[in-house]
Amino acid sequence: MRNENCFYCSGKKPLSDLMTEVIQLNFSTVYFFLDQKNPGRCVIAYKDHYRELYEIQEADCCEYIKEVRIVARAVSELYTPDKLNYAIYGDGVPHLHLHLVPKYKDGVSWGGPFSDKLPVVHLSDEDYISQIEQLRRHISKIMEVNK
């Protein structure tokens, strides 16, 4: 089920102003956040329009979480953070999505929640393309091994 008024379901702006699609998985779509103040930050959005985890059939929810784990592993292996933060909010954008935010001990927001109010860090076009492709390949590789 889709909701054309939804940020994630429609895929229109401002979605593309904030993130770029990395890969579509069976139960989710992975996006690379354009603001890279936390290097490797991604969003894993559930494919169908739900607001809460408990609204999804249990088996489908388990598959979504498996995909979150795969993306987390890929981000961890590529970016080697000291800790990954997992955040599910949705009060501003009521579509089930999880922010996967790598954190570094001497980096931004260590010891607290990530913040979008800090100055934005943009990469060059070449760096976005390279990092997104690298992440896509790594997620695909992990998915293949886990079959």
SULJOQUI-V780916 format. One record per backbone hydrogen bond with DSSP energy under -0.5 kcal/mol. NH is the residue of the N-H (numbers start at 1). CO is the residue of the C=O. Records with the same first field share a line. If there is no record, write none. Layout:
NH: CO / CO
This chain:
6: 3
10: 6
11: 7
15: 12
17: 14
18: 14 / 15
19: 15
20: 32
22: 30
23: 30
25: 23 / 28
29: 45
30: 23
31: 43
32: 20
33: 31 / 41
34: 18
35: 18
36: 34 / 121
39: 37
41: 38
42: 100
43: 31
44: 98
45: 29 / 43
46: 96
47: 27
49: 1
50: 48
55: 52
56: 53
61: 57
62: 58
63: 59
64: 60
65: 61
66: 62
67: 63
68: 64
69: 65
70: 66
71: 67
72: 68
73: 69
74: 70
75: 71
76: 72
77: 73
78: 74
79: 75
80: 76
82: 103
83: 103
85: 101
87: 99
89: 87
95: 93
96: 50
98: 44
99: 87
100: 42 / 98
101: 85 / 99
102: 100
103: 83
107: 104
110: 107
112: 109
118: 115
122: 120
128: 124
129: 125
130: 126
131: 127
132: 128
133: 129
134: 130
135: 131
136: 132
137: 133
138: 134
139: 135
140: 136
141: 137
142: 138
143: 139
144: 140
145: 141
146: 142
147: 144
